[in-house]
Amino acid sequence: MGGIDTKRLRQIVGEEGVRDAPADLLVYGSDASVHQARPQAVVRPTTVEQVQQLLEYCHQQRIPLVARGSGSGMCGQTVPLRGGIVLDMKGMNRILEINLRDGICRVEPGVVDDDLNRELKPHGFFYPPTPASARIATIGGEIANNASGTRSVKYGAARDSVLGLKVVLPGGRLLELGGRTRVASSGYPLERLFVGSEGTLGVIVEATLRYVPIPRFRCLGIAKFDKLEQAGDAVSAIMAAGCQPSMLELIDHVAITAVNRAQNLGLPDVEAILLFEADGMVREAVDYEIERLTHYSQEAGGFGIESSYEAKERERIFAGRKKLFPSLSNFADALASTALADDMAVPYSRMAETARKIHQVAERHGLIMTAYGHCGAGCMHTKILMDTSKGEQWRAARQAVAEIYQWVRQVGGTTSAEHGIGISKAAAFKEEKAPLLELMRAVKAVFDPQGIMNPGKLMDAPDDWLHASPLRYDVDNGEV
Ligand SMILES: Cc1cc2nc3c(=O)[nH]c(=O)nc-3n(C[C@H](O)[C@H](O)[C@H](O)COP(=O)(O)OP(=O)(O)OC[C@H]3O[C@@H](n4cnc5c(N)ncnc54)[C@H](O)[C@@H]3O)c2cc1C
């Protein structure tokens, strides 16, 4: 790999577009994961032409390049393991078109999810993947991660909203993939390759997206369960009956405790809570779904069931889930919430068993782990609550992560539901996809023959996440 000529970079994007001060390199060397590394420069393009010139330069000089949206990825996707350039795409943040007659919008990749939804709202539409991080996550980052969210059980993940992409390949070639139509039966859908590619193939510079109508009615309910297994049975029964919830969320006892300690919300002391929502344009249709969701929850042993159409009541019911993530670090003094084994997907019928398994593995290794998530989409989130200053806790976490993902594969699940692979989940991903890794490397080589795009990720990521890069935490004696 060659050295970086910052003068050349400044010629391309201007003086303001290049940063190499130590503070900038520190900030852009980490994301919401446990990892960190240093880039040599941060570059902020504002036009497609600039991206093309940058990728031509990096390709010629064999300089590693990591595209970055808001850096809210939880697994180290934007951590520049091999140094080089971090390409900050937030300077390309224009909504280029909202075309109501075609039912599409065109955006630059640095547009923040909430900003797009703010623009769509007056027209009566919304862009549905909406991760919990929608306040900061960019459309480019969501596509490259195949993000999803609480409503993906009904409205799908990012992949279901992408109709077309413009991407720049190493070398500077601009490709237009997909298009503006809802259907397309015209050869390989190459735009799909970039969904979930984690910046390893090229840089997304424009996306054409579908959106959906904002439902007129939305009703949110809650059911409490003494046993995790009962909540799991309710999820399976709801999905088996063909119900169409617009949200189905599981919250376990660890998360309930954390939220109660941090926010004093007075959630019930039970093993599991299910939040369920139905939405639609016709009140009777929503009533019908809510009746069925209530019925199957009750039949599985749910109690304390209530639901409401009122905005304030819905806010109250959802408060625990909304505050969950920031509350986890308050579970106990000296325990920090780390994004390790942070998400996975398992079949509905194995949901409760998986949550139980996570708790058992955690206990065996002297850790605390929570299990919650968009269970209607098969998504399970975890966090490891641990004393990050202790080397033995990190080693225990590594063992726990490996055991949990072994279980996930065993029950027919997959390594990541929506947060992606990055560095932390690479070992599990490589085990799961072992027969496909060579094919994936061959695909990457077609788009990126010099291997400059986010090198050391996905199929080429290190097997040992604990020693792949420095940790973002101070560990006693620096020993892990
Ligand atoms: C509090 C919190 C809650 C979260 N909740 C959810 C959730 O509910 N659902 C969910 O799916 N995720 C969630 N996440 C994870 C994360 O926010 C999402 O994955 C989001 O999609 C990342 O967007 P970003 O702009 O921060 O991307 P980044 O983290 O900056 O980048 C993510 C990946 O995309 C690549 N990339 C970014 N832009 C481009 C581009 N223009 N071209 C090519 N590649 C690119 C990067 O190289 C990287 O591999 C959460 C994170 C946090 C911190």
Ligand as a Chemical Component Dictionary entry (heavy atoms), coordinates in Angstrom:
data_LIG
# 
_chem_comp.id                   LIG 
_chem_comp.type                 NON-POLYMER 
_chem_comp.pdbx_formal_charge   0 
_chem_comp.three_letter_code    LIG 
# 
loop_
_chem_comp_atom.comp_id 
_chem_comp_atom.atom_id 
_chem_comp_atom.alt_atom_id 
_chem_comp_atom.type_symbol 
_chem_comp_atom.charge 
_chem_comp_atom.model_Cartn_x 
_chem_comp_atom.model_Cartn_y 
_chem_comp_atom.model_Cartn_z 
_chem_comp_atom.pdbx_ordinal 
LIG C1  C1  C 0 -28.147 3.339  19.656 1  
LIG C2  C2  C 0 -28.079 2.534  18.384 2  
LIG C3  C3  C 0 -29.213 1.878  17.953 3  
LIG C4  C4  C 0 -29.180 1.129  16.774 4  
LIG N1  N1  N 0 -30.311 0.527  16.345 5  
LIG C5  C5  C 0 -30.310 -0.153 15.189 6  
LIG C6  C6  C 0 -31.509 -0.768 14.699 7  
LIG O1  O1  O 0 -32.585 -0.695 15.298 8  
LIG N2  N2  N 0 -31.428 -1.426 13.516 9  
LIG C7  C7  C 0 -30.274 -1.505 12.800 10 
LIG O2  O2  O 0 -30.270 -2.099 11.718 11 
LIG N3  N3  N 0 -29.135 -0.941 13.238 12 
LIG C8  C8  C 0 -29.124 -0.270 14.398 13 
LIG N4  N4  N 0 -27.957 0.307  14.847 14 
LIG C9  C9  C 0 -26.705 0.136  14.076 15 
LIG C10 C10 C 0 -26.438 1.281  13.048 16 
LIG O3  O3  O 0 -26.971 2.502  13.475 17 
LIG C11 C11 C 0 -27.030 0.961  11.713 18 
LIG O4  O4  O 0 -26.419 -0.193 11.229 19 
LIG C12 C12 C 0 -26.911 2.047  10.643 20 
LIG O5  O5  O 0 -27.440 1.518  9.465  21 
LIG C13 C13 C 0 -25.513 2.532  10.362 22 
LIG O6  O6  O 0 -25.602 3.788  9.684  23 
LIG P1  P1  P 0 -24.351 4.770  9.665  24 
LIG O7  O7  O 0 -24.661 5.910  8.776  25 
LIG O8  O8  O 0 -23.925 5.121  11.035 26 
LIG O9  O9  O 0 -23.276 3.828  8.979  27 
LIG P2  P2  P 0 -21.735 3.588  9.389  28 
LIG O10 O10 O 0 -21.660 2.971  10.737 29 
LIG O11 O11 O 0 -21.006 4.869  9.180  30 
LIG O12 O12 O 0 -21.334 2.556  8.280  31 
LIG C14 C14 C 0 -21.864 1.266  8.280  32 
LIG C15 C15 C 0 -21.284 0.464  7.100  33 
LIG O13 O13 O 0 -21.734 1.044  5.899  34 
LIG C16 C16 C 0 -20.645 1.375  5.053  35 
LIG N5  N5  N 0 -21.018 2.595  4.339  36 
LIG C17 C17 C 0 -21.470 3.749  4.874  37 
LIG N6  N6  N 0 -21.750 4.626  3.894  38 
LIG C18 C18 C 0 -21.448 4.015  2.725  39 
LIG C19 C19 C 0 -21.500 4.401  1.354  40 
LIG N7  N7  N 0 -21.938 5.602  0.982  41 
LIG N8  N8  N 0 -21.102 3.515  0.421  42 
LIG C20 C20 C 0 -20.658 2.279  0.778  43 
LIG N9  N9  N 0 -20.593 1.861  2.044  44 
LIG C21 C21 C 0 -20.981 2.719  3.005  45 
LIG C22 C22 C 0 -19.465 1.527  5.975  46 
LIG O14 O14 O 0 -18.227 1.299  5.315  47 
LIG C23 C23 C 0 -19.770 0.484  7.024  48 
LIG O15 O15 O 0 -19.310 -0.762 6.584  49 
LIG C24 C24 C 0 -27.965 1.039  16.029 50 
LIG C25 C25 C 0 -26.819 1.715  16.476 51 
LIG C26 C26 C 0 -26.871 2.445  17.640 52 
LIG C27 C27 C 0 -25.619 3.166  18.084 53 
# 
loop_
_chem_comp_bond.comp_id 
_chem_comp_bond.atom_id_1 
_chem_comp_bond.atom_id_2 
_chem_comp_bond.value_order 
_chem_comp_bond.pdbx_ordinal 
LIG C1  C2  SING 1  
LIG C2  C3  SING 2  
LIG C2  C26 DOUB 3  
LIG C3  C4  DOUB 4  
LIG C4  N1  SING 5  
LIG C4  C24 SING 6  
LIG N1  C5  DOUB 7  
LIG C5  C6  SING 8  
LIG C5  C8  SING 9  
LIG C6  O1  DOUB 10 
LIG C6  N2  SING 11 
LIG N2  C7  SING 12 
LIG C7  O2  DOUB 13 
LIG C7  N3  SING 14 
LIG N3  C8  DOUB 15 
LIG C8  N4  SING 16 
LIG N4  C9  SING 17 
LIG N4  C24 SING 18 
LIG C9  C10 SING 19 
LIG C10 O3  SING 20 
LIG C10 C11 SING 21 
LIG C11 O4  SING 22 
LIG C11 C12 SING 23 
LIG C12 O5  SING 24 
LIG C12 C13 SING 25 
LIG C13 O6  SING 26 
LIG O6  P1  SING 27 
LIG P1  O7  DOUB 28 
LIG P1  O8  SING 29 
LIG P1  O9  SING 30 
LIG O9  P2  SING 31 
LIG P2  O10 DOUB 32 
LIG P2  O11 SING 33 
LIG P2  O12 SING 34 
LIG O12 C14 SING 35 
LIG C14 C15 SING 36 
LIG C15 O13 SING 37 
LIG C15 C23 SING 38 
LIG O13 C16 SING 39 
LIG C16 N5  SING 40 
LIG C16 C22 SING 41 
LIG N5  C17 SING 42 
LIG N5  C21 SING 43 
LIG C17 N6  DOUB 44 
LIG N6  C18 SING 45 
LIG C18 C19 SING 46 
LIG C18 C21 DOUB 47 
LIG C19 N7  SING 48 
LIG C19 N8  DOUB 49 
LIG N8  C20 SING 50 
LIG C20 N9  DOUB 51 
LIG N9  C21 SING 52 
LIG C22 O14 SING 53 
LIG C22 C23 SING 54 
LIG C23 O15 SING 55 
LIG C24 C25 DOUB 56 
LIG C25 C26 SING 57 
LIG C26 C27 SING 58 
# 
